[in-house]
Amino acid sequence: MPSLSQDLRERIAEVRRRIAEAAQRAGRDPETITLVAVSKTVDDTSVLSAWHEGLMDFGENRVQEASTKIPLLVSKGCTARWHLIGHLQSNKAKRAMEIFDIVQSVDDLELARRLNRLSEERAARLPVFLEVNLGEEQSKSGFEASWLKAQASELAALDHLRICGLMIIPPYLEDAEQVRPYFRHARDLMAELNREQRFSSPLTDLSMGMSHDFEVAIEEGATLVRVGTAIFGPRSRLG
C-alpha cells in the first residue's frame, strides 16, 4: 500500500496528464489551465501534502469548515490560493472575505452588492466569478443567462468587485459528452458578454469541469477546473 504522499503524487500526476492531453486536443497550452483541488472534507494533512506536490489552488464549499482549516494551514506555512466554490450565505460574506482569495460562487445580485460594500470598506477589490445556472435547475443557485445578458450593467456598476469570468455547475450526467453543450453554452455566453462590452473589462476565465468531465470542459474553453475525487479519492460527491 503506497503512503498517502505517494498516492497523492500519483493522482496529481494523472490529473495533470489528463489536463495536458485535453489541452493538446484543443490546441491549447496546458499552462493556461488552473487546477483547483476541491478540498472540502479533506483533512489538513492531506491538503498540505497536495500543496507540497505543487498544487497552489484549493476550493472549499463551506465557510464554516474553511474558517478552521485555512488558518491552520497558513500557520503551517501553506501559501495556497483559496477559492470559495460553494453557495455563500449573505450573513457569512464578511468571514468569507477574510479567508478566501477568490469567491467563485456569486450567484445573485444582492450577494454581489454585499460583497461590493464589504470590499469598499476594506479598500479592496475582490476577485469573483458569476455563477450561472445554465441547466435552470431548481435545486441550484445562479444567475440565468438571459438575466445576465439583460442586466449585466447592474453587476458592472459594482466597482469594488473584479469580475473574472463565469462559473457553472451543469447537471450531473455520467456521460461527459452529454455535458459538453453546457460547457459550450458557457463559453458562448462569455464571448457574447465580451463582444457587447457588458463589463468595464473583458471576462477572461471560465471555471467549469469536475473529476468526471473536466477534459470535455477544457476542450470547450475552461480556464479553471475544479477537481476533488480524482485527487483526494472518493467521498461524498465533490467533483
N, C-alpha and C positions, 0 to 999 in steps of 0.2 A: 504494500500500500504506500503510494507516494506521500511525502509530507504535504502539509497544507500549502506551503510556499511553492513546492514543485507542481502540485496540482493546479494552483492558480497560474503559475508560469505557463503551463501547457494550455490552459483555457484561454488565457490572454493572447498567447501566440496564435492560437487557432482563430480567434475572433479577428485579430489583425490581418491574418492571411485572407480570411473571407472578405474583409473590407477592401484589401488591396486588389483582390481578384474582381470584385464587383466594380470597383472604380476603373480598373483596366477595361472591363467590358463596356463601360460607359464613356471611355476616352477621357477619364478624369484623373487628377493627381490625388492619390490616397492621402497626402499630407493636408489636403483641403477639407478633410472629413474629421470631425472631432468625435472621439469615442467617449460617451458619458456612461460611466459604470453606475448602474442603478443599485444603490447600497441599502435600500430600505430593509429592515430586519437583520441586516448583516452586522456581526459584532465588530467592534473597533479594531481588534487584532487582524481580522481578515481584510478590512479596509486598508489598514496600514500596510499589510503585505502587498496588496494590489498597488498601492501608491509606490512602494519600493520597487515594484516591477515596471514603473514608468507611467502608470495611469495618473493623469492630472486633473480629470474632471469627474465628479461624482454627483449623482442625482438622488435626492431624498424626497419622499412623498408627504411626510408629516412633520410639521413644525415641532410638535411636542417631542418626537423621537430625536430629531436633529438637534434640538436645544441642548441635549445631553451629549450626544455623540460628537458633534463638530467641535465644541470647545475642548473635549477630551483629546481628540486627535490633534488639534492645534497645539495643545500642551505637550504632545509627544513629537512635535516638530513637523507635522504634516502640513504642507503648504498647498494643498489641492484647492481647486476652484469648485465651489458648491452651487449646484443648481436646484432650485425648488421645482419639482415637476408634478406635484400633486395639487389638488384643489386647495386654495388658500382662503380661509375664512377671514372676513374683514377685521375681526377683533384680534387676529394673530398677525396682522400685517406688520405692525411695528417690530415685533420679535423676529419675524422672518427677515426683515431688512437688516437686522443686527447680525445675523449669522450666515445669510446666503449672499453670494456674489451676483447671482442672476435669478430672476423669477420667470420661469418659462410658462407658468400657468395663469396668466392674466386672462380671465375668462368672461369678464363683464365690465361695463363702463364704470360702475360705481367703485369696484375694486381698483380699477386703473386710476380713478380720481383720488382715492385714498392713498395709494402708493405715491402718487404725484405730490400730494400735500406733505406726506412724511419725508419725501426726498427733498422737497423745498426747505423744510425745517432743518434738515441735515446739510443744506447747501451742497447737495449731491445730485447726480443724475443716474438713476437706477437702470441697468440693462434689463429689458423684459422681452418676452415673446408674447404674441397674441394667440391664445388657444382657440382653434376653430373647430367646431363640431360639424365636420363635413358629412358624417353619417346621419346627422339630425336625430341622434339617439336621445330619447327622453332621460335615460339614466346617466348621461354625460353632460357636463357643462361645456361652455364655449360659445364664442360668437358664431352666428350664422353667416355664411359667406355673403348672402345678399345684404345683411345689415352692414357688414364691413365695407362693402362697395358703396353703399349709400351714405354711411355715417362716419366714415374714416376721419373726417375733419375734426370730429369731437375728440378723438384719440390723439390726432396730430397736434392739437392745441395744448396737450399736457407736456410742457417743455422741460419738466424735470424727469421725464422718462425717456430713455434711449430705446426706441422700439427696433429690435434687431431683426425680427422676422416673424414667421408663423410656426406654431407648434400644433401638431394634430395627433390624436389617438383614434385611429379608424376602428371600425367594428372588428372584433377578433374573429378571424377566419383562418382555419388550419392551412388552407392552400394559399400561400403567399401571393400567387398570381392573381387571386381574386381581390387582393388588397391594392394591387397596382393602380386601378383607376382613382382611388382616393389620394394616393401619393401624387399622381399626375394632376389631379384637380388642385391640390395644394400648390404645386409648382406653377400651374397656370394662373391661379388666383394671385400669388405673389407677383408674378410678371405683370398681370393686369393692374394691380395697385401701383406698381412702379411706373408702368407706362403712362398711367393717368396722373402720376405725381401726387398721390393722395397723402404722402407724408413729406416732411421737410427734407429728408434724405432717403435714398433708396433702401428698401428692406433687402438684407443680404443673406439671411440664414433661414434654413428650413430644418426644424427639429422633427424628425419622423423616422419610424422604423424601430422595432424591438428585436428580441433574440430570434424569433422565427421568421421575420420578414425584412430585416434591415438591408439585406443585399438588394432586394427589389427597390427599397426606398432610396438607396444610393444610386441605382440605375435611373431613378426618376428625379434625382436632384437633391437628396438630403445632404445637408452640411453637418448636421449632428445626428447621431444615432444613440438611442437610449437602450443599453444592453445590460440585463441583470442576470437571468438564468444561465446564459452561455458563459458567463464569467464566474459567478458565485455558486452555481448549481441550483437545482430545483428547490423552490419554496412555494409560498402562495404565489399566484400568477403575478409577475412583476416586470416582465419584459424580456 
